[in-house]
Amino acid sequence: MAVKDVIAVVLGGGRGTRLYPLTKARAKPAVPIAGKYRLIDISISNCINSGITRIFVLTQFLTASLHRHVYHTYRFDVFSGGFVELLPAEQTLTSEAWYQGTADAVRRQLHRIVPHNPKDVLILAGDHLYRMDYSEFVAYHRESRADVTIAVLPVSANDAPRFGILKTNGEGRIVAFEEKPKDPAILEGMVSRHGSEKPFLASMGIYVFRLDVLTRLLDEVPGSRRPSRRPGSTPSRLRGTGRTSGPSVRSTRRTWR
């Protein structure tokens, strides 16, 4: 079933230094996988199979291979209204800067997202390997009447320092966030699942924002116009923004290593 009031924004990734030399001549989402496929096909395929067929792909670093693959792979019927559109970083009459991080990339393309009048915006990484029905995720987001919903995965204390860790209260509302916490004292205060072998909730980098909340965060939150020092800085901008929730999606299968 088509989810026509959702726009997906897939982030085209950065340098991908951990996969070098596979990323010597291409962005990480363009790294081949299973023969003729590329990593970015995972997120786009998840979208299409979830009924979300209006997709923007934001790119900047070593884009040629990624652009070529996306352009030749995804074609929709002219009557369907679906598209996969590439939005590379670009200099304009008002700015000569390139994308300065995740939030800045989305902010610079709001003028292309807003005219489609989506109710919600789904933001995804283009270099992750997993399977997920985003329509269930969006349905949860709407049923909980959240402003922002973040997909999470339970992790152990040994794995927690590798990820952004969220803490939720009994209602599933996110009350704290720490990026890759290594201090045991900080970790102790971030437990969400007491008594579990995996007591911490790691952000999967999968977000749903109400469109009005997303535009307000990017345009009005103090400091939002300054470049982000960390590309994956979206969760840190959510403190004090309203209702946020972090469902643990049982149908999600993801390879972290």
C-alpha positions as a Python dict, from the first residue, in 0.01 Angstrom:
ca = {
    (1, 'M'): (0, 0, 0),
    (2, 'A'): (143, 337, -104),
    (3, 'V'): (230, 585, 170),
    (4, 'K'): (175, 900, -34),
    (5, 'D'): (211, 1158, 243),
    (6, 'V'): (571, 1063, 333),
    (7, 'I'): (891, 1185, 167),
    (8, 'A'): (1207, 981, 218),
    (9, 'V'): (1544, 1154, 235),
    (10, 'V'): (1841, 918, 192),
    (11, 'L'): (2179, 1059, 296),
    (12, 'G'): (2444, 976, 41),
    (13, 'G'): (2727, 934, 290),
    (14, 'G'): (3072, 1080, 333),
    (15, 'R'): (3426, 957, 290),
    (16, 'G'): (3371, 604, 424),
    (17, 'T'): (3730, 574, 545),
    (18, 'R'): (3662, 251, 735),
    (19, 'L'): (3587, 73, 406),
    (20, 'Y'): (3899, 199, 225),
    (21, 'P'): (4017, 96, -36),
    (22, 'L'): (3661, 7, -146),
    (23, 'T'): (3580, 377, -111),
    (24, 'K'): (3892, 504, -288),
    (25, 'A'): (3693, 607, -595),
    (26, 'R'): (3333, 606, -470),
    (27, 'A'): (3113, 708, -180),
    (28, 'K'): (3027, 434, 68),
    (29, 'P'): (2664, 399, -51),
    (30, 'A'): (2803, 313, -398),
    (31, 'V'): (3012, 20, -271),
    (32, 'P'): (2903, -297, -459),
    (33, 'I'): (2721, -569, -268),
    (34, 'A'): (2583, -907, -383),
    (35, 'G'): (2699, -863, -741),
    (36, 'K'): (2529, -580, -929),
    (37, 'Y'): (2375, -406, -629),
    (38, 'R'): (2509, -115, -423),
    (39, 'L'): (2469, -39, -53),
    (40, 'I'): (2225, 243, -127),
    (41, 'D'): (1987, -8, -284),
    (42, 'I'): (1909, -139, 64),
    (43, 'S'): (1751, 183, 188),
    (44, 'I'): (1581, 260, -144),
    (45, 'S'): (1446, -95, -172),
    (46, 'N'): (1314, -76, 184),
    (47, 'C'): (1133, 246, 91),
    (48, 'I'): (976, 109, -226),
    (49, 'N'): (867, -215, -58),
    (50, 'S'): (718, -8, 225),
    (51, 'G'): (505, 188, -22),
    (52, 'I'): (720, 503, 3),
    (53, 'T'): (804, 597, -355),
    (54, 'R'): (896, 966, -330),
    (55, 'I'): (1265, 958, -247),
    (56, 'F'): (1539, 1220, -247),
    (57, 'V'): (1905, 1113, -233),
    (58, 'L'): (2143, 1379, -95),
    (59, 'T'): (2501, 1341, -220),
    (60, 'Q'): (2833, 1525, -198),
    (61, 'F'): (3147, 1309, -184),
    (62, 'L'): (3276, 1107, -485),
    (63, 'T'): (2932, 1108, -642),
    (64, 'A'): (2987, 992, -1001),
    (65, 'S'): (2951, 617, -943),
    (66, 'L'): (2656, 665, -708),
    (67, 'H'): (2476, 903, -945),
    (68, 'R'): (2526, 671, -1240),
    (69, 'H'): (2385, 372, -1052),
    (70, 'V'): (2080, 551, -913),
    (71, 'Y'): (2001, 718, -1246),
    (72, 'H'): (2008, 393, -1443),
    (73, 'T'): (1836, 178, -1179),
    (74, 'Y'): (1523, 360, -1062),
    (75, 'R'): (1255, 456, -1314),
    (76, 'F'): (888, 496, -1220),
    (77, 'D'): (575, 500, -1432),
    (78, 'V'): (489, 860, -1519),
    (79, 'F'): (142, 812, -1368),
    (80, 'S'): (263, 675, -1034),
    (81, 'G'): (401, 1000, -892),
    (82, 'G'): (704, 811, -762),
    (83, 'F'): (1063, 922, -810),
    (84, 'V'): (1419, 879, -687),
    (85, 'E'): (1580, 1221, -733),
    (86, 'L'): (1945, 1303, -676),
    (87, 'L'): (2017, 1625, -486),
    (88, 'P'): (2393, 1691, -489),
    (89, 'A'): (2551, 1965, -282),
    (90, 'E'): (2569, 2282, -485),
    (91, 'Q'): (2691, 2637, -463),
    (92, 'T'): (2420, 2901, -501),
    (93, 'L'): (2389, 3276, -537),
    (94, 'T'): (2353, 3304, -160),
    (95, 'S'): (2606, 3042, -43),
    (96, 'E'): (2930, 2895, -172),
    (97, 'A'): (2951, 2632, 105),
    (98, 'W'): (2894, 2261, 58),
    (99, 'Y'): (2692, 2047, 301),
    (100, 'Q'): (2831, 2098, 652),
    (101, 'G'): (2681, 1784, 804),
    (102, 'T'): (2358, 1585, 817),
    (103, 'A'): (2129, 1858, 948),
    (104, 'D'): (2278, 2117, 714),
    (105, 'A'): (2227, 1890, 411),
    (106, 'V'): (1858, 1845, 489),
    (107, 'R'): (1817, 2217, 565),
    (108, 'R'): (1962, 2318, 229),
    (109, 'Q'): (1711, 2097, 47),
    (110, 'L'): (1398, 2193, 242),
    (111, 'H'): (1288, 2416, -44),
    (112, 'R'): (1263, 2101, -259),
    (113, 'I'): (1097, 1885, 9),
    (114, 'V'): (830, 2124, 138),
    (115, 'P'): (646, 2179, -196),
    (116, 'H'): (556, 1808, -199),
    (117, 'N'): (355, 1876, 120),
    (118, 'P'): (437, 1551, 304),
    (119, 'K'): (290, 1494, 647),
    (120, 'D'): (613, 1328, 762),
    (121, 'V'): (974, 1310, 644),
    (122, 'L'): (1166, 982, 676),
    (123, 'I'): (1542, 1035, 704),
    (124, 'L'): (1773, 741, 634),
    (125, 'A'): (2140, 661, 588),
    (126, 'G'): (2236, 532, 245),
    (127, 'D'): (2516, 302, 362),
    (128, 'H'): (2348, 63, 609),
    (129, 'L'): (2260, -304, 562),
    (130, 'Y'): (1923, -412, 706),
    (131, 'R'): (1561, -494, 623),
    (132, 'M'): (1272, -292, 759),
    (133, 'D'): (911, -209, 678),
    (134, 'Y'): (907, 167, 714),
    (135, 'S'): (527, 179, 683),
    (136, 'E'): (497, 10, 1025),
    (137, 'F'): (752, 255, 1163),
    (138, 'V'): (557, 554, 1028),
    (139, 'A'): (231, 407, 1160),
    (140, 'Y'): (384, 378, 1509),
    (141, 'H'): (506, 737, 1483),
    (142, 'R'): (157, 861, 1403),
    (143, 'E'): (-24, 643, 1657),
    (144, 'S'): (204, 774, 1932),
    (145, 'R'): (147, 1133, 1810),
    (146, 'A'): (521, 1197, 1834),
    (147, 'D'): (698, 1493, 1681),
    (148, 'V'): (1005, 1278, 1612),
    (149, 'T'): (1048, 901, 1621),
    (150, 'I'): (1385, 724, 1613),
    (151, 'A'): (1434, 354, 1543),
    (152, 'V'): (1654, 185, 1801),
    (153, 'L'): (1819, -149, 1861),
    (154, 'P'): (1906, -301, 2202),
    (155, 'V'): (2281, -338, 2255),
    (156, 'S'): (2508, -468, 2531),
    (157, 'A'): (2738, -263, 2752),
    (158, 'N'): (3034, -377, 2540),
    (159, 'D'): (2878, -246, 2220),
    (160, 'A'): (2721, 72, 2358),
    (161, 'P'): (3033, 294, 2323),
    (162, 'R'): (3022, 242, 1946),
    (163, 'F'): (2681, 403, 1899),
    (164, 'G'): (2462, 698, 1984),
    (165, 'I'): (2269, 582, 2292),
    (166, 'L'): (1915, 692, 2377),
    (167, 'K'): (1741, 670, 2711),
    (168, 'T'): (1364, 630, 2721),
    (169, 'N'): (1111, 654, 3001),
    (170, 'G'): (827, 412, 3069),
    (171, 'E'): (614, 570, 2798),
    (172, 'G'): (880, 523, 2529),
    (173, 'R'): (964, 894, 2522),
    (174, 'I'): (1331, 979, 2466),
    (175, 'V'): (1463, 1171, 2765),
    (176, 'A'): (1841, 1168, 2702),
    (177, 'F'): (2097, 1109, 2429),
    (178, 'E'): (2472, 1051, 2441),
    (179, 'E'): (2696, 1009, 2137),
    (180, 'K'): (2924, 704, 2176),
    (181, 'P'): (2951, 726, 2557),
    (182, 'K'): (3268, 566, 2693),
    (183, 'D'): (3251, 690, 3053),
    (184, 'P'): (3103, 409, 3271),
    (185, 'A'): (2929, 667, 3489),
    (186, 'I'): (2750, 816, 3189),
    (187, 'L'): (2659, 471, 3058),
    (188, 'E'): (2510, 375, 3392),
    (189, 'G'): (2267, 663, 3361),
    (190, 'M'): (2161, 565, 3008),
    (191, 'V'): (2007, 226, 3086),
    (192, 'S'): (1658, 185, 2935),
    (193, 'R'): (1604, -190, 2972),
    (194, 'H'): (1685, -281, 3331),
    (195, 'G'): (1767, -646, 3393),
    (196, 'S'): (1835, -720, 3026),
    (197, 'E'): (2157, -852, 2872),
    (198, 'K'): (2121, -562, 2626),
    (199, 'P'): (2013, -275, 2850),
    (200, 'F'): (2100, 12, 2614),
    (201, 'L'): (1914, 146, 2310),
    (202, 'A'): (2132, 239, 2013),
    (203, 'S'): (2008, 480, 1748),
    (204, 'M'): (1983, 313, 1408),
    (205, 'G'): (2005, 643, 1222),
    (206, 'I'): (1644, 605, 1104),
    (207, 'Y'): (1416, 901, 1185),
    (208, 'V'): (1061, 1015, 1115),
    (209, 'F'): (989, 1386, 1161),
    (210, 'R'): (662, 1570, 1127),
    (211, 'L'): (732, 1819, 850),
    (212, 'D'): (642, 2122, 1060),
    (213, 'V'): (871, 2004, 1342),
    (214, 'L'): (1159, 1937, 1103),
    (215, 'T'): (1137, 2281, 945),
    (216, 'R'): (1116, 2447, 1286),
    (217, 'L'): (1419, 2257, 1415),
    (218, 'L'): (1629, 2346, 1115),
    (219, 'D'): (1522, 2709, 1093),
    (220, 'E'): (1452, 2823, 1448),
    (221, 'V'): (1645, 2619, 1705),
    (222, 'P'): (1937, 2833, 1834),
    (223, 'G'): (2260, 2736, 1661),
    (224, 'S'): (2087, 2539, 1387),
    (225, 'R'): (2225, 2768, 1118),
    (226, 'R'): (2584, 2705, 1223),
    (227, 'P'): (2772, 2418, 1057),
    (228, 'S'): (2756, 2092, 1249),
    (229, 'R'): (3094, 1968, 1365),
    (230, 'R'): (2973, 1611, 1354),
    (231, 'P'): (2797, 1472, 1044),
    (232, 'G'): (2566, 1252, 1248),
    (233, 'S'): (2445, 1522, 1483),
    (234, 'T'): (2069, 1500, 1436),
    (235, 'P'): (1976, 1345, 1775),
    (236, 'S'): (2157, 1616, 1969),
    (237, 'R'): (1920, 1871, 1818),
    (238, 'L'): (1612, 1695, 1957),
    (239, 'R'): (1654, 1793, 2322),
    (240, 'G'): (1358, 2000, 2432),
    (241, 'T'): (1179, 1987, 2097),
    (242, 'G'): (855, 1819, 2213),
    (243, 'R'): (735, 1461, 2192),
    (244, 'T'): (1004, 1216, 2087),
    (245, 'S'): (973, 840, 2095),
    (246, 'G'): (1205, 550, 2025),
    (247, 'P'): (1033, 226, 1929),
    (248, 'S'): (1227, -97, 1917),
    (249, 'V'): (1103, -236, 1585),
    (250, 'R'): (1080, -614, 1621),
    (251, 'S'): (1068, -680, 1246),
    (252, 'T'): (1401, -506, 1192),
    (253, 'R'): (1701, -719, 1091),
    (254, 'R'): (2027, -535, 1072),
    (255, 'T'): (2394, -623, 1030),
    (256, 'W'): (2603, -403, 1257),
    (257, 'R'): (2944, -560, 1194),
}
